[in-house]
Amino acid sequence: MIEVQDLTKQYGAVEAVKGISFTANPGQVTGFLGPNGAGKTTTMRMLTGFLPPTSGQAKVAGYHVFDQSMQVRQHVGYLPESVPLYRDMTTLGYLMYIAEIRGVKQRRDRAMDVLERVGLTHRANSHIRALSKGMRQRVGLAQALIHDPEVLILDEPTIGLDPLQVMELRELVRDLGHDHTVLFSTHILSEAEQVCDKVVIIHQGNIVAQGAPLELRTHLERGGRILVRVDTPIDTVLAAISNLPEVGAAEATGDSIIVTPNSAALDPRPAIARAVVEQGWNLMELRPAAVNLEEIFLELTRADQPIEAGDSADDDPSDEFSNEAEALDA
């Protein structure tokens, strides 16, 4: 289990993670979603003991990440975004080496077990440099599993994979969720909706929503923004809808209009439908704006605010700590 309470990380004057709180329960996959620079990787590095938090508390498998860092590392399997692999080693040899570091007994048997779990038994004697990117991701997942940890933390495990590899890894992660607590960072929102039992959405260092995808959709549908599509020039429709008392604001988006209800209106859809019919237009679509996880994500992170300096994907202050992992992957 992962328990996070008021967790904060500062780099000088920059607050990359701003007092976040969430839980990830055993036997489920928790998706950790957010745009680039939101604080996902920084949070994961704190949860694995790779970075110390500035303040707040986090417990992983019952251990505090700051006071009991060694115990946390013994109970966590971590797959970083840049997988640390020795490419001149064979797949089996590398996993046996990691097993020895982890103090695993019967290293060969355990290495073969995890290779079977990730579907790479047939490449046990292949050199890692000869494997495809998707297979190397599986080797990285195997090293995270080698000591049979209670908690798996996976940072963008499907990045750079082709659609077939993404589908295969997605099925594997879903299966691992039955036996482990899995925290799964991804940018592929449709993937998260299919794989995750719960999602936590982080934006500019703050948790903006968490819960099951269905719960988030239901919550946003109540009093949330409305998508309208009519087979009439959009400027004409926009002018008519904007004047309705039930509408607080309306903006054109592609061939649709996104309506924000007036604070006094519970649901502007009946008024919008009447206005469209009275004008003799054909109403093509009228629904809550957020109906899937991708739209929920965009709805919650749509605020046009600049990312703070040092909190972008290409300028993460904690990147300096990942040099060692990148060197191992060279």
Buried (B, 14 or more C-beta within 10 A) or exposed (E): BBBBEEBBBBBEEEBBBBBBBBBBEBEBBBBBBBBEBBBBBBBBBBBBBBBEBBEBBBBBBEBBBBEBBEBBBBBBBBBBBBBBBBBEBBBBBBBBBBBEEBEBEEBEEBBBBBBEBBBBBEBBEBBBEEBEEBBBBBBBBBBBBBBBBBBBBBBBBBBEBEEEBBBBBBEBBBEBBEEBBBBBBBBBBEBBBBBBBBBBBBBBBBBBBBBEBEEBBEBBBEBBBBBBBBEBEBEEBBEBBBEBEBBBEBEEEEEBBBBBBBEEBEBBBEBBEEBBEEEEBEBEEBEBBBEEBBBBBEBBBEEEEEBBEBBBBEEBBBBEEBEEBBEEBE
